[in-house]
Each structure stands twice: as structure tokens, then as C-alpha cells.
Amino acid sequence: MVRQPETPPIKNRILAGLPPSELERLLPCLTPVNLGHGKILYKAGEVMKFVYFPDQSMVSLISVNASGESVEVGIVGFEGVAGISVVLGVDKSPYELLVQNPDGAMRMSVADLREEFKLSGVFRDRLLRYAHALLVQTSQVAACNRLHTVSERLARWLLMSYDRCESLELPFTQEFLALMLGTRRPSVTEAAIILQAEGSISYRRGLITILDAENLREHSCDCYPVIKAEFDALIAF
């Protein structure tokens, strides 16, 4: 007897929280994929043909202006879906979608997603709840980038990344962090030195280790608790 290949365990919270009947209906539309570090899923303005439900991978939403300057405005992890704007009737990506932490994901075509969305089941409710949470996150990050110091923003960003990849070791270079925070590399270096001096992190080239998450939370600005509350409510939904 030929054994059928087993379906990989569902780690994404949107999918894992579905009733068995809805998940069974969706499974034929879902394809496991690996998301490599630095892979661009979409450039800003590119037509989206697929959406991605991350497992432990993380995808940055990057806003790029006309002069080519860029800043991260949000992160998508196991709690959500990269490309959520398609449920609002948007065909082109409003951001550049960049994989910052490599791992697996489940991919689904936009056409299949929209067909399932029309059925008004739990899947639809969870997608809309996530769209709200992401809107809160992007607006809060935008305010944070304008109002708070680089070290506060770095602490907030590291905590958000830790929440999604659930690892104390984060493989990010200072060049990458400067891109994510929309600042210069020397500013990131200064911020990292401050956090190291407090005992919150250790840093060597390409790897940040969180040593004391509580210290990191105390150093972070008040944007993090707002984003964290939405994150916790979402994964409990």
C-alpha cells in the first residue's frame, strides 16, 4: 500500500485556529514553501498573486519613498498573513515584503483566498481581525519612528521580533537594523552599545542575543505594550 504524504503541522495561528471543516476545505489550496533570508516576496506596486501564512518566519513590510529611502512599518509572523490587503480588494502590494527571518510558510493563491473569504466563515473573521491588528501595528510603528529615540525603537523592534520567532538569538546585522529602523548604521551601533551596557543584549557581527527581556521592555518606548496587546489578543482569538 502506498502511503500518502503527511500534511505538515500547521503552525500559523490563523490557519491552526480554524474549525476542522474549514481547514480541510483549505488544505488543497495551501502549499508549503521555504522563505529564504532576504527574499523579496513583492515589491511595492507589484501585483500580488499569492499570500503567505508564516510558520516561524518573519516578513517585514517596508515603505519606500520616491527617493529610494526605506523604513520598516510592520512585521508579519506566525500570527498573520503576508498580503492581507487582498481581502480589501487591493491587487497591488502597498509595501515591499522582505523575509527577515527564514523559515517555512503556507502559500495560497489570491484567487483561492478571495473565494474562501466570500463564504463568511471563521476564516473570514480571523483575516479581518488580523487586518485590524496589522493596521494598529503599522500606525503605532509610524508614530514610534517619529517620536522615540533609536535605542527605544531598537528595543521595541527586538521585542516584536522575539515575540514572532520565539528565539533569544536574532540573526540581524547592523546594516539590516538600520534599514528596518530607518536610520543610519552609526545610530544603530550607539543604540546597541546602550542596550549592551544595560545587560539587555549581547551583540557580535550578525547575531543579537537577548539576555534580559525584562530590561529590554523597560528600555522600550510605550509603543511596544500597545502592539503587544494587539498581538496577544490576536493569537488568542
C-alpha positions as CSV (number, residue, x, y, z in Angstrom):
1,M,0.0,0.0,0.0
2,V,1.3,3.4,-1.0
3,R,1.4,5.8,1.9
4,Q,0.1,9.3,1.2
5,P,2.5,12.1,2.2
6,E,1.6,13.6,5.6
7,T,0.4,17.2,5.8
8,P,3.0,19.3,7.6
9,P,1.8,20.5,11.1
10,I,0.0,23.9,10.9
11,K,1.9,26.5,12.9
12,N,0.3,29.6,11.6
13,R,-2.2,30.9,14.1
14,I,-4.8,31.9,11.6
15,L,-4.9,28.5,10.0
16,A,-4.4,26.5,13.2
17,G,-7.4,28.2,14.8
18,L,-9.9,27.2,12.1
19,P,-12.6,24.6,12.6
20,P,-11.6,21.2,11.1
21,S,-14.2,21.5,8.4
22,E,-12.8,24.9,7.2
23,L,-9.2,23.8,7.4
24,E,-9.9,20.6,5.5
25,R,-11.5,22.7,2.7
26,L,-8.5,25.0,2.6
27,L,-5.7,22.3,2.7
28,P,-5.8,21.6,-1.1
29,C,-5.3,25.3,-1.7
30,L,-2.2,25.5,0.6
31,T,1.3,24.8,-0.5
32,P,4.3,24.5,2.0
33,V,7.2,26.8,0.9
34,N,10.5,27.8,2.3
35,L,11.2,31.5,2.7
36,G,14.9,32.3,2.4
37,H,16.5,35.1,4.2
38,G,16.4,38.4,2.2
39,K,13.8,37.0,-0.3
40,I,11.5,39.7,-1.6
41,L,8.0,38.4,-1.9
42,Y,6.7,41.5,-3.5
43,K,8.0,44.9,-4.4
44,A,5.8,47.9,-3.7
45,G,3.3,48.3,-6.5
46,E,3.7,44.7,-7.7
47,V,0.5,42.7,-8.4
48,M,0.1,40.0,-5.7
49,K,-0.7,36.5,-6.9
50,F,-0.2,34.7,-3.6
51,V,-0.4,35.3,0.1
52,Y,1.8,33.7,2.7
53,F,1.0,32.3,6.1
54,P,4.3,32.2,8.0
55,D,5.3,29.4,10.4
56,Q,8.3,30.8,12.3
57,S,9.5,33.1,9.5
58,M,9.0,36.8,9.7
59,V,8.3,39.2,6.8
60,S,9.0,42.9,7.0
61,L,6.6,45.5,5.5
62,I,8.9,48.2,4.1
63,S,7.7,51.6,2.9
64,V,9.9,53.0,0.2
65,N,9.7,56.7,-0.9
66,A,10.3,58.3,-4.3
67,S,14.0,58.9,-3.5
68,G,14.6,55.3,-2.6
69,E,14.7,55.8,1.2
70,S,13.0,53.0,3.1
71,V,11.8,52.1,6.6
72,E,10.0,49.1,8.1
73,V,6.4,49.9,9.1
74,G,5.3,46.4,10.3
75,I,6.2,42.8,10.8
76,V,4.2,39.7,9.8
77,G,4.9,36.5,11.7
78,F,3.1,33.3,12.7
79,E,0.1,35.3,13.9
80,G,-0.8,36.6,10.4
81,V,-0.6,36.6,6.7
82,A,1.6,38.5,4.3
83,G,-0.5,40.1,1.6
84,I,-3.6,40.7,3.8
85,S,-4.7,43.8,1.8
86,V,-6.0,41.5,-1.0
87,V,-9.1,40.8,1.2
88,L,-9.9,44.5,1.0
89,G,-9.9,44.4,-2.8
90,V,-6.4,45.6,-3.3
91,D,-4.4,43.9,-6.1
92,K,-1.0,45.6,-5.8
93,S,1.3,45.4,-2.7
94,P,1.4,48.7,-0.8
95,Y,4.8,47.7,0.6
96,E,7.9,45.8,-0.2
97,L,7.6,42.4,1.5
98,L,11.0,41.2,2.7
99,V,11.8,38.0,4.5
100,Q,13.9,38.9,7.5
101,N,13.9,35.6,9.3
102,P,14.0,32.4,7.1
103,D,11.6,29.5,7.7
104,G,8.6,27.8,6.3
105,A,5.2,29.2,5.3
106,M,2.0,28.1,3.7
107,R,1.3,29.8,0.4
108,M,-2.2,30.3,-1.1
109,S,-3.3,31.9,-4.3
110,V,-5.1,35.2,-4.0
111,A,-8.0,33.8,-6.1
112,D,-8.5,30.9,-3.7
113,L,-8.2,33.2,-0.7
114,R,-10.9,35.5,-2.0
115,E,-13.2,32.6,-2.9
116,E,-12.9,31.3,0.7
117,F,-13.4,34.8,2.1
118,K,-16.7,35.1,0.4
119,L,-18.1,32.1,2.4
120,S,-18.1,34.3,5.5
121,G,-16.8,31.6,7.9
122,V,-14.3,31.7,10.7
123,F,-11.5,32.1,8.2
124,R,-13.0,35.4,7.1
125,D,-13.4,36.6,10.7
126,R,-9.8,35.8,11.5
127,L,-8.5,37.5,8.4
128,L,-10.5,40.7,9.2
129,R,-9.3,40.6,12.9
130,Y,-5.7,40.3,11.7
131,A,-6.2,43.2,9.2
132,H,-7.2,45.4,12.2
133,A,-4.3,44.3,14.3
134,L,-1.8,45.0,11.5
135,L,-3.3,48.5,11.0
136,V,-2.8,49.2,14.7
137,Q,0.8,47.9,14.4
138,T,1.7,49.9,11.3
139,S,0.2,53.2,12.7
140,Q,2.0,52.7,16.0
141,V,5.3,51.9,14.4
142,A,5.0,55.0,12.2
143,A,4.4,57.1,15.4
144,C,7.3,55.4,17.1
145,N,9.8,56.1,14.3
146,R,8.9,59.8,14.6
147,L,8.8,60.3,18.3
148,H,11.2,58.0,20.1
149,T,15.0,57.5,20.4
150,V,16.8,54.9,18.3
151,S,17.6,52.8,21.4
152,E,14.0,52.8,22.4
153,R,13.0,51.8,18.8
154,L,15.6,49.1,18.7
155,A,14.4,47.6,22.0
156,R,10.8,47.7,20.7
157,W,11.8,46.1,17.4
158,L,13.8,43.3,19.1
159,L,10.9,42.5,21.4
160,M,8.5,42.3,18.4
161,S,10.9,40.0,16.6
162,Y,11.3,37.8,19.7
163,D,7.5,37.5,20.0
164,R,7.3,36.2,16.5
165,C,10.3,33.9,16.1
166,E,10.3,32.9,19.8
167,S,14.1,32.8,19.8
168,L,16.6,34.7,22.0
169,E,19.1,34.7,19.2
170,L,18.3,37.0,16.3
171,P,20.5,36.9,13.2
172,F,20.5,40.6,12.2
173,T,23.3,42.8,11.0
174,Q,23.6,46.5,11.9
175,E,23.1,47.3,8.2
176,F,19.8,45.4,8.3
177,L,18.7,47.0,11.5
178,A,19.4,50.5,10.1
179,L,17.2,49.7,7.2
180,M,14.4,48.4,9.5
181,L,14.6,51.4,11.8
182,G,15.0,54.0,9.0
183,T,18.2,55.4,10.5
184,R,22.0,55.4,9.9
185,R,24.2,52.5,10.9
186,P,26.2,54.6,13.4
187,S,23.0,55.4,15.2
188,V,22.2,51.6,15.5
189,T,25.7,51.0,16.8
190,E,25.2,53.6,19.5
191,A,21.8,52.2,20.4
192,A,23.2,48.6,20.6
193,I,26.0,49.8,22.9
194,I,23.4,51.4,25.2
195,L,21.4,48.1,25.4
196,Q,24.5,46.1,25.9
197,A,25.7,48.3,28.8
198,E,22.3,47.7,30.5
199,G,22.8,44.0,30.1
200,S,19.7,43.6,27.9
201,I,21.5,42.2,24.8
202,S,24.9,40.9,23.6
203,Y,25.9,41.6,20.1
204,R,28.5,40.2,17.7
205,R,28.5,40.7,14.0
206,G,25.3,39.3,12.5
207,L,23.9,38.0,15.8
208,I,22.0,39.7,18.6
209,T,21.2,37.7,21.7
210,I,18.5,38.9,24.2
211,L,20.0,38.4,27.7
212,D,17.3,40.2,29.7
213,A,13.9,40.6,28.1
214,E,12.5,42.5,31.1
215,N,15.3,45.1,30.9
216,L,14.5,45.4,27.2
217,R,10.8,46.0,27.9
218,E,11.8,48.7,30.5
219,H,14.0,50.4,28.0
220,S,11.5,50.2,25.1
221,C,9.0,53.0,24.5
222,D,5.3,52.8,25.3
223,C,4.6,51.8,21.7
224,Y,5.6,48.2,22.5
225,P,2.8,47.4,25.0
226,V,0.2,48.8,22.6
227,I,1.5,46.5,19.8
228,K,2.0,43.6,22.2
229,A,-1.6,43.8,23.5
230,E,-3.0,43.6,19.9
231,F,-0.6,40.7,19.2
232,D,-1.7,38.8,22.3
233,A,-5.4,39.4,21.6
234,L,-4.9,38.2,18.1
235,I,-3.2,34.9,18.8
236,A,-5.9,34.2,21.5
237,F,-8.7,34.9,19.0
